């Protein structure tokens, strides 16, 4: 088996928390990136901490390059933390207060050839002018940049990112996300980002996992999962704004995405819906309308021109997926 197809990270775990049982199973090969998307408390952070060996598994194992890092099997104990080659950026961010920004970033690579990358990392992180500052002088967003830099500079095989940019200004998100993704690719490592921002999840990972109530409901290509949700709950989580019953079908619904709408009737493009506009409100540069379909169900659409409430409208839902309730 070639290095390109060798399983780098193999996860099959169960963790019993007080509020929910978290279960997850997936595998990543060299250079693969996975984003796990879900609401707060769904189990995203628990999965990362389990991979890092920081959480006791109720069942299952986590392996990196075939070596056990979490769980137990007969005659085999997990690797010590220093040998796991896992870099984890957690919330809240923790820095060494007695070290400068530069020293924090370089902390894990003092004997590594990667030390020469510190200056480049500081530049790409926007921290060059703060290289000699200490943690107490930094804002929350700057601290997150330092923590990300420290993780990227370390000799990791698996990079774990727990909402790493939550305090960073929006304008810098893309550049920092690209930096993390590029570093994973360059190292032929594996990367996992957990987030409750779907756009960020899709931009980071070639793979997207949807988690809810401790269970991975769907795992697949980042675009595929959004276009083809396997259930109504997944559709709700990834932004579908309404569900219209499929004619002559029991317990099957067309999932209507507000951004996959064409005004007017185009039967060759999808499903025709006619209803009454209940309300309209600004939504970024567009408008969001709530429409009551003739069947009685409501759905939302995003349009460029705001229709008046009470007006009847006809739209085409572009190839809407059919989901079970």
N, C-alpha and C positions, 0 to 999 in steps of 0.2 A: 504493500500500500504506500503511495507516495505521500510526502510531507504535506502536500496540499489537501489531501483528503483524510489525513489522520485526525481522529477525535482528540482535540486538545482539552476541552472541558466537558465532563460528563456528569450531569446532575440528575439525581433521583432521590428526592428528599420529602420528608414530612416533619413538620414542627408543630407541636401542640402549644398554642398560646392560650391565655386565659379567655380571650374573646373569640378566637377562630383557630381552626386547624389549617395550616398552610401546607399545600402540596404542590410540588413542581417537578417536572421531568423534561429535560431537553439536553441536547448536545451541540457544541460549537466546535468548528474546525479552525485551523490556523487562519487568521485574518478576518474571521466572522465577527459581526457586531449585531447585538440584540438589544432592542429597547423594550422594556416592560412597562406598560401603560395601565394605569388604574387609579381609582380614587384613594384618598387617604385611608389608611388602616386596612387596605386590601391584602397586604402581605408582601409588598414590593421590597421594603427594607429587610424584612426577615429573610428573603431569598438571598440577598447580597451578603448579609451577615453570616448566613449558613455557608455560603461558598468560601467566605474568608475564614471560616473556622471559629467564628465568634459566638455561635449559637449552637446549643446542644440539639442534635437531631433525635426526634422520637423514633424515626425509622429512616433507612436508606443511607446513601453514601454520596459524596462529592469527590470526583477524581480530576486531577490536572496532570496531563501527560501520563495517564495511567496510574499515577500515584495517589494514594488516599490522603485527602486533606480534611475530611469531615465524615463522621460516622465511624462504625467499627465493623470489622469482619474478623472471622476466626484467624488468629495468628498474624494479624496486621493492625498496626496502630497508626493514627494520622501523623503526618509530617509535623514537625515543630513549626510555629508561625514563621520563623526566620527563613525556613527552607521552602515555603510555599510559592514564593514569587507572585504574590497577589498584592496589587495596589488598590486601596479602597479610599475613596473620598466620601466622607460621611457628613451627616448633619447632626448637631452643629459642628462647624469646622473647628478643628483643634490644631493649633500651631505651638511650636516650642517658644515660649515667651522670651527666653534669654538669648535666642538666636536672631540674626537679621533675616530679612526676606531672602537674600541670596543664600545664606546658610541653611535656612529651612528648605529651600528648593533642592539644595545639594546634599541634604542630610543623608540620604540613602545611597549615595554614589561616590563616597570618598575614595574608594578603591576601585572604581569602575571607569572604563574608558569613556563612559557617557558623560563624565564630568565636564568635558569640553562643550557640551550642549547647554550648559546652564545659562550662559550669556544670551544665546539665541532664544532659549525658552523665556527668559525674563523680558526680552524684546517683544516676542509674540504675545506674551501675557499682558503687556502694557505695564510692566513693573520695573523697567530699567531705572527710572528716577527714584524708585523706592528701594533699591537694592540693599541699602545700608540701614533702612528703617526696621524697627522692631514691631512685633505683632500689636502692641498696645496702641500704636500710632495709626493703625490701618482701619479702614471702614469694613463693613461686613462683606461687601463685594470684593474689595482688595484681598481680604483674608481668603475668600473662596478661590481667587486666582492663584494665591500662593499654594494653597492646599492642592489644587489641580496640578500646578507646576511640580510640586514635590512628588506627586504620584507619577506623572509622565516622565520625570527624570530617573525614576527607580527602574531596576532591571526586571520589570514585571513580565509574566506570561499571561496573566489575566488582569484586566483593568475593570474595576467596579466603581460606578459613579452613581451616587445617591443624591439626586436633585442638585448637581454640583454648581449650577449657575443661578440658583433661586434669588440670590441677593445681587447678582451682577446686572448692570444696566442692559436693557434690551438691545441696544445698538451693538454691544460687544458679543452677544450670544453666539451669532453665527461663526465668527472668527474663532472663538474658543472651542466650540463644538467641532469645527473642522480640524483644529489642532489636535484634539483628542482622537478623532477618527483617523487622521493621518498617522498618528503615532502608533495606534493599534495596527494599522496596515503595514507600516514600516517594520515593526517588530515581528510580524506574522503571529501576533498574539490573538487573544479573544477579548472583546469588550462588551460590557453590559451597562446600560444606562437605565435607571428607573426614574419615572417622571409622571406627573399628572397633566402634562402638556402634550397633546397629541401631535401637534406640528413638530415640536422638538423631537419626539419619539421617532416619527417617520424620517426626519432629516438625519438622525444619527445612525439608525440601524437598518441593515438590509433585511433583518428579521424583526418582526413586531409580535410581542406577546400581550394579550389582554387578560388582566387578572381582576377578579372580583370575589370577595368573600373567601379569600385564601386559595382559590382555584384558578389555574391558567385555563381560561375558557377557549382560547384560540391562539394558535401560534403559526405564523406563516410569513410570506413576503409582506413588507411594510405597506405596499400599495394594495396587494391582494386582500389583506385582512379588512381594510376599510371598504373596498368595493364589494366584497363577498362575505359579510358577517355570517357566522353559522347559526346565530340565534338572535332573538329579539333583544336580549340583554346586551350582547356584544354590539349590536346595532345602536342601541341607546348610548352606550359608552363612547362609541366613535363618532357620534354626532348626528345620527339620523333623527329628524325632527317630527316624525309622525308615522303612523302605521295604518294602512287601509286594507280591509279584508280582501283576500283574493276571491273573486266570484266562484260560487259552487265548490269552494274548498273549506274544509273544517280545520280550524286552528292554524291557518296559514295567512300571512300578512305580507303585503308589499311594504318594504321599508323605504320611506321617502327622505332623501337627503336634501336639505335646503339649498345646497350649492349645485345639485344635479337636477336642475329644473329648466325647462324651456317654455317660455310663454307661448300660449296657443296650442293647437292640436297638431301633433305630428305622430300619428300612430305607428309609423315605421321606425320611430326612435325610442318608443317606450310605452308607458301606460298613461292614458288620458284621464285627468282628474278635473272635475268641475265643482266649484263650491263658492261660498260667500266669504269675503274678507272680513274678519272680525276685528283686527287691529293692525296697526303699522307703527313701527318705531325705527329710529336711526340705528344702523348696525355698521360701525366703521364708515367707509365711503358709500355703503349701500343701505338698503332698508330691509328689515325683517318683518314679514307679514305672517299672521296666523290666519289660516283658512279653515273653515268648516266644510268638509266634503259632504256631498249629498247623502252619503251613507251614515253621517252623523259623527264620524271621526274627524279629528283636527290634525293638521300638519303645518309646518312652517316652511317658508320659502324666502330666499334672499333675492331681491330685485334691485334694479338701478333706479326705477321711477316708482314713487310711492302711490299705490292705488288708494282710493278713499274707502273707509270702512263701510260695509254694507253693499259694496259692488260685487256682482258675480263675476268670477274669472275662471278661465280654462287654462290649464297648464299641462305639460307633458313631463312626467317623471322619467328621466333617462335610465333605461334598463334597470329598474329598481330590483334589488335582490328580494327573494321570497324567504321569509324566516318563520320559524315556529314560535308560537307565543310562549 
